[in-house]
C-alpha cells in the first residue's frame, strides 16, 4: 500500500516543490469568515466561484478522508520585463486553458493515486491557502498570500493545489498563523496603492488591483486609476516589496522561453486595438477571467496604463481608440489617459472629441482638459 512518504516523493519527482497532508474536515473558520464578510466576498458567489461550498471537502468528494496539498512554483524561471511590468506573474504561464503545464503534473500525480485504488478530485474552490497551512506547508503573510515553509526560498511564488482523496493519511502538523517578521513594518500594506490591504492579514478584495482589472464592474472609478499604475491584468506589488521574497528575487533564474515567445502578442498597442479574433487566439488562453464578450475591459485597462506611462507616443494610439470604439468605457478611459499624458496634441484631440461625445464621455473629457498639462 502506498504511503504518504511515497506520494510526497512522487510529487517532487513530477515537479512539485513540496507536498503535505491534512484531514478532510470542513474548513469551518474559513466558512465563518466568508459568511461574516458577505459584502466583500458576495461577488464571488455571483461569479460562480462557490467559495462557501468549497469549504467542505465532503461536498467535493463523497467519502473524502484526506486532502493532499502540493505546491507549484510559478516563478521558477524569469519573465520578460515587458510582461512583468503589466501582468501578474502567476498569469504569465497559466495553463488552465492550454493544459500544457501544471495540468500535466496534476494528471500524473492523480494517475499514481488511481493506480493505488485512490479516488481523487482537484477542486478550484477549496480554500487552498488554508489547506496548505493546515497541511504544514507554510504560513500566511500580511498580504494574505501563502508562503512556502521550505521550498522556493520560503517565498510566496507558489500556488497550493489541493487534491481531495477517499484514502485516509496521517495529517501533517499544521503551520497556521502569520510568518511575517516583526521588523518588517508592514511593507506590503504600505505599498498597496489602492489600500486594499488592511494591515491585519485581511484584504478588501474589491479594492485589490487584481480584482479591479478583471472582475471590476463598469468604468474604473477615478480614485483607483492612477494608483493602479501600469498593471493591465493582475498585480504583484505586495509581493515585490516583501522582504520574505527578497532571497528569491535576488536569484538569477533561467529565462522562461515559452512566455518570452508570446511577449510581442501582449504589446500594449496591439492589446488596445485588438479584435475579438485576436483576443481569443492569443490572449484569452492565458488570461481568461475576462470573457471575449467583455473585450472593452481589456481595452479600458490598457488605455489607463498608457495614460499612467505619461508617454506622449501613446497619444495617437489613444486618439485612434477613442475614434474607433463606440463603448463609452473605452472612450472615457482614453480621454482620461490623454488628459493624464497632457501636451498640445492630447489637448487638441480632446477638444475635437468633445464636439461629438455623449454626456458621460463629455464629462470625462472636461475633467481631462482641466488636468492636462
C-alpha positions in Angstrom: 0.0 0.0 0.0 1.3 3.4 -1.0 2.4 5.7 1.9 2.2 9.4 2.3 6.0 9.5 2.0 5.8 7.7 -1.3 3.2 10.2 -2.5 5.3 13.2 -1.4 8.4 11.7 -3.2 6.4 11.1 -6.4 5.0 14.7 -6.2 8.6 16.1 -6.1 9.7 13.8 -8.9 6.8 15.1 -11.0 7.9 18.7 -10.4 6.0 20.0 -7.4 8.0 21.9 -4.9 6.5 20.3 -1.8 3.7 18.1 -0.5 1.7 17.9 2.7 -1.4 16.1 4.1 -4.4 17.2 6.1 -7.8 15.9 7.1 -11.0 16.2 5.1 -12.7 18.0 7.9 -14.6 21.1 6.9 -12.8 24.4 6.9 -15.2 25.9 9.5 -13.3 29.0 10.3 -13.0 29.9 6.6 -16.7 29.4 6.1 -17.4 31.7 9.1 -15.1 34.3 7.7 -16.9 34.2 4.3 -20.3 34.4 6.0 -19.3 37.4 8.1 -17.9 39.3 5.1 -20.6 38.7 2.5 -20.4 42.4 1.5 -16.8 41.9 0.4 -17.0 38.3 -0.9 -20.6 38.0 -2.1 -19.4 38.8 -5.7 -17.5 35.5 -5.8 -20.7 33.5 -5.3 -22.4 35.6 -8.0 -19.4 34.9 -10.3 -19.9 31.2 -9.8 -16.9 30.5 -7.7 -18.9 28.8 -4.9 -16.4 29.6 -2.2 -18.7 28.6 0.6 -19.5 25.1 -0.8 -15.8 24.6 -1.3 -15.1 24.8 2.4 -16.4 21.2 2.9 -14.2 18.5 1.1 -17.1 16.1 1.7 -19.2 18.1 -0.8 -16.4 17.8 -3.3 -15.9 14.1 -3.0 -18.4 12.0 -1.0 -16.5 9.8 1.4 -13.5 12.2 1.5 -10.9 11.2 4.1 -7.8 13.3 3.4 -6.6 16.3 1.4 -3.2 16.2 -0.3 -1.7 19.6 -0.9 1.1 20.2 -3.3 3.0 23.4 -4.0 3.5 24.6 -7.6 6.3 27.1 -8.1 5.1 29.5 -10.8 8.2 31.8 -10.8 10.9 29.2 -11.3 12.1 30.9 -14.5 12.4 34.6 -15.3 9.9 36.5 -17.4 10.5 39.4 -19.8 10.3 42.8 -18.1 7.7 43.9 -20.7 5.4 41.2 -19.3 6.2 41.6 -15.6 5.6 45.4 -15.8 2.0 44.9 -16.8 0.8 41.4 -15.7 0.8 39.4 -12.5 3.4 36.7 -12.8 1.0 33.9 -11.8 -0.9 34.5 -15.1 2.1 34.6 -17.4 2.4 30.8 -17.7 -1.1 29.8 -16.6 -2.2 26.6 -18.3 -5.8 26.2 -17.0 -7.0 26.6 -20.6 -4.0 25.3 -22.6 -3.5 22.3 -20.2 0.2 22.0 -21.1 2.0 22.6 -17.8 0.5 22.3 -14.3 -2.4 20.3 -15.6 0.0 17.6 -16.8 1.7 17.4 -13.3 -1.7 17.1 -11.6 -2.8 14.4 -14.1 0.4 12.5 -13.4 0.0 12.6 -9.6 -3.6 11.6 -9.8 -2.6 8.7 -12.1 -0.3 7.5 -9.3 -3.2 7.7 -6.8 -5.5 5.9 -9.2 -3.1 3.0 -9.7 -3.3 2.5 -5.9 -7.1 2.5 -6.0 -7.4 6.0 -4.6 -10.2 8.2 -5.9 -9.5 12.0 -6.0 -10.8 15.4 -7.0 -9.0 18.6 -7.7 -11.4 21.4 -6.7 -11.0 25.0 -7.7 -13.0 26.4 -4.8 -11.5 24.6 -1.8 -9.6 27.2 0.4 -6.2 26.2 -0.9 -4.1 28.6 1.3 -5.9 27.5 4.4 -5.5 23.8 3.3 -1.7 24.3 2.7 -1.2 25.8 6.2 -3.3 23.1 7.7 -1.1 20.6 5.9 2.1 22.1 7.4 3.5 23.5 4.1 4.0 27.1 5.3 2.1 30.1 6.6 0.4 33.3 5.5 1.7 36.8 5.1 0.1 40.2 5.9 -0.6 40.4 2.2 -3.0 37.4 2.5 -0.8 35.2 0.3 0.7 31.8 1.2 4.4 31.5 1.9 6.2 28.2 1.4 7.8 26.8 4.6 10.7 25.0 2.9 10.8 25.5 -0.9 11.4 28.4 -3.3 13.4 30.2 -0.6 10.2 30.3 1.6 8.7 32.8 -0.7 5.1 33.4 -1.9 5.8 32.5 -5.5 3.8 29.3 -5.1 0.3 28.0 -5.8 -1.1 25.4 -3.4 -3.0 22.7 -5.3 -5.5 20.7 -3.3 -6.3 17.0 -4.0 -9.3 15.6 -2.1 -9.0 11.8 -1.7 -11.0 8.9 -0.3 -8.0 7.3 1.4 -7.0 8.4 4.9 -3.5 9.5 5.5 -2.0 10.7 8.8 -2.2 14.5 8.7 0.9 16.6 9.0 1.4 19.1 11.8 -0.4 22.4 10.8 1.7 25.5 10.4 -1.2 28.0 10.9 -0.6 31.7 11.6 1.3 34.5 10.1 5.0 34.3 9.5 5.9 37.9 8.8 8.9 39.2 10.7 8.2 41.8 13.4 10.8 44.2 11.9 9.0 44.3 8.5 6.9 47.3 9.4 4.1 46.3 7.0 5.9 46.8 3.8 3.1 45.2 1.7 0.4 47.3 3.4 2.3 50.5 2.8 3.0 49.6 -0.8 -0.6 48.7 -1.7 -1.6 51.8 -3.8 -5.4 51.2 -3.6 -5.3 50.5 0.1 -6.8 47.0 -0.4 -4.6 45.5 2.4 -6.0 46.4 5.8 -2.8 45.7 7.9 -4.1 42.8 9.9 -3.8 40.0 7.4 -7.1 40.8 5.7 -8.0 42.4 2.4 -10.8 44.3 0.8 -10.9 42.3 -2.4 -12.9 44.9 -4.3 -10.1 47.4 -3.9 -7.4 44.9 -5.0 -5.8 45.8 -8.4 -6.2 42.2 -9.5 -9.9 42.3 -8.8 -10.3 45.7 -10.4 -8.5 44.6 -13.6 -10.7 41.6 -14.3 -13.7 41.5 -12.0 -14.4 45.2 -11.6 -17.7 46.3 -13.0 -18.1 49.2 -15.3 -15.7 52.2 -15.8 -12.9 52.1 -13.3 -13.5 54.7 -10.5 -11.3 57.8 -10.9 -9.8 57.3 -7.4 -8.2 54.0 -8.5 -7.0 54.8 -12.0 -3.7 56.5 -11.1 -2.9 54.2 -8.1 -3.4 51.1 -10.3 -0.3 52.2 -12.2 1.0 50.1 -15.1 -0.9 46.8 -14.4 -3.2 45.7 -17.1 -4.2 42.4 -15.5 -3.3 41.2 -12.0 -0.7 42.8 -9.7 2.5 41.8 -7.8 3.1 45.0 -5.9 2.8 43.5 -2.4 5.0 40.5 -3.4 7.7 42.6 -5.0 8.3 44.7 -1.9 8.0 41.8 0.6 11.3 41.1 2.4 10.3 37.4 2.6 10.5 37.3 -1.2 13.9 39.1 -1.5 16.0 36.0 -1.4 14.2 34.5 -4.4 14.0 37.8 -6.3 17.8 38.1 -6.0 18.4 34.9 -7.8 19.4 34.7 -11.5 16.8 32.5 -13.0 16.8 30.9 -16.5 14.5 32.6 -19.0 11.0 31.3 -19.5 11.2 30.8 -23.3 7.6 29.9 -23.5 6.5 33.3 -22.1 9.2 35.2 -24.0 7.9 33.8 -27.3 4.5 35.4 -26.7 5.6 38.7 -25.3 5.1 40.6 -28.6 1.5 39.5 -28.7 0.9 41.3 -25.4 2.4 44.6 -26.5 0.2 47.5 -25.3 -0.6 48.9 -28.7 -1.7 45.5 -30.0 -3.9 45.0 -27.0 -5.6 48.4 -27.3 -6.6 47.8 -30.9 -7.2 44.0 -30.9 -10.4 42.5 -32.2 -12.2 39.5 -30.7 -10.4 37.0 -33.0 -7.0 38.2 -31.9 -8.1 38.1 -28.2 -9.4 34.6 -28.4 -6.4 33.3 -30.3 -3.5 35.0 -28.3 -4.7 36.5 -25.0 -7.7 34.6 -23.6 -6.0 31.1 -23.5 -3.6 32.6 -20.9 -5.6 35.3 -19.1 -9.2 34.1 -19.2 -11.0 35.8 -16.3 -12.3 38.4 -18.8 -14.5 36.8 -21.5 -14.4 37.7 -25.2 -17.7 39.5 -24.8 -16.0 41.9 -22.4 -13.2 42.9 -24.6 -13.9 46.5 -23.6 -12.4 45.8 -20.2 -9.0 44.9 -21.6 -9.0 48.0 -23.8 -10.1 50.2 -20.9 -7.3 48.7 -18.7 -4.7 49.3 -21.5 -5.9 52.9 -22.1 -5.4 53.5 -18.3 -2.0 52.0 -18.4 -1.0 54.1 -21.4 -2.1 57.2 -19.5 0.0 56.3 -16.5 3.1 55.8 -18.6 3.0 59.6 -19.2 4.5 58.8 -22.6 3.2 61.0 -25.4 4.0 58.3 -28.0 0.7 56.8 -27.0 -1.4 59.9 -27.8 -2.0 58.9 -31.4 -3.0 55.3 -30.2 -5.4 56.6 -27.6 -6.9 59.1 -30.1 -7.4 56.2 -32.5 -9.0 54.1 -29.8 -11.4 56.9 -28.9 -12.4 57.2 -32.6 -12.7 53.5 -33.4 -14.6 52.3 -30.3 -18.2 53.0 -29.5 -18.1 51.7 -26.0 -18.3 54.6 -23.6 -16.0 52.9 -21.1 -13.1 52.7 -23.6 -13.7 56.2 -24.8 -13.9 57.6 -21.3 -10.7 56.0 -20.2 -9.0 57.0 -23.4 -10.0 60.6 -22.7 -8.7 60.3 -19.1 -5.4 58.9 -20.4 -5.0 61.7 -22.9 -5.5 64.2 -20.1 -3.0 62.3 -17.8 -0.3 62.4 -20.5 -1.1 66.0 -21.5 0.6 68.1 -24.1 -0.6 70.1 -27.1 -1.5 67.1 -29.2 -3.5 65.4 -26.4 -5.4 68.6 -25.6 -6.1 69.2 -29.3 -7.5 65.6 -29.6 -9.7 66.0 -26.5 -11.2 69.3 -27.8 -12.1 67.6 -31.1 -13.6 64.6 -29.4 -15.7 66.9 -27.1 -17.8 68.0 -30.1 -19.3 64.6 -30.7 -19.2 63.0 -27.2 -22.2 61.9 -25.2 -22.8 63.3 -21.7 -20.8 60.6 -19.8 -17.8 60.8 -22.0 -18.1 64.6 -22.3 -17.7 64.9 -18.5 -14.6 62.8 -18.7 -13.2 65.0 -21.4 -13.9 68.1 -19.4 -12.1 66.7 -16.5 -9.2 65.5 -18.7 -8.8 69.0 -20.1 -8.7 70.5 -16.7 -6.0 68.2 -15.6 -4.0 68.2 -18.9 -0.6 70.0 -18.6 
